[in-house]
Amino acid sequence: MKVDNHIHLAAAATAKQFVNFVREKLNNESDTVVLDNGQTLREVFDSAGLDCQHLTIDAFSVLADYSVYQRFDNFNGKYSPFRKAEMRKLFLKVDNHIEGRYVFLLSAWDLIICGQLTLTQML
């Protein structure tokens, strides 16, 4: 028997939590340089044709279904927020210009919401 404890941290947040997190970052950190080419968060969203009013759970457009079960390649293909690969790299990866700051903060938000971590433990 094999027990697989592989956990996808990128999928830990609910769609609502993720959209609220992205909206908060866009409202409060839009001038932050987030890409190696010098683009700010606002510029990334502008080039993707997204703004705060269009950041909805439906626009988030990520749905795990049976096709992602035990298929990491399918998971990667389906888990691109707002159907934009650059959003996945920016918000859900550690290998990026901001050194994974957003995925860390999103994970911390999730843990606080679940009651597993207090703000003082996080700092």
Stockholm file with secondary structure:
# STOCKHOLM 1.0

chainA/1-123         MKVDNHIHLAAAATAKQFVNFVREKLNNESDTVVLDNGQTLREVFDSAGLDCQHLTIDAFSVLADYSVYQRFDNFNGKYSPFRKAEMRKLFLKVDNHIEGRYVFLLSAWDLIICGQLTLTQML
#=GR chainA/1-123 SS CCCCCCCCGGGCSCHHHHHHHHHHHHHHCTTSBCSTTCCBHHHHHHHHTCCGGGCCHHHHCCCCCGGGTTCHHHHHHHCCGGGCHHHHHHHHCSSSTTTTHHHHHHHHHHHHHTTSCCHHHHC
#=GC SS_cons         CCCCCCCCGGGCSCHHHHHHHHHHHHHHCTTSBCSTTCCBHHHHHHHHTCCGGGCCHHHHCCCCCGGGTTCHHHHHHHCCGGGCHHHHHHHHCSSSTTTTHHHHHHHHHHHHHTTSCCHHHHC
//
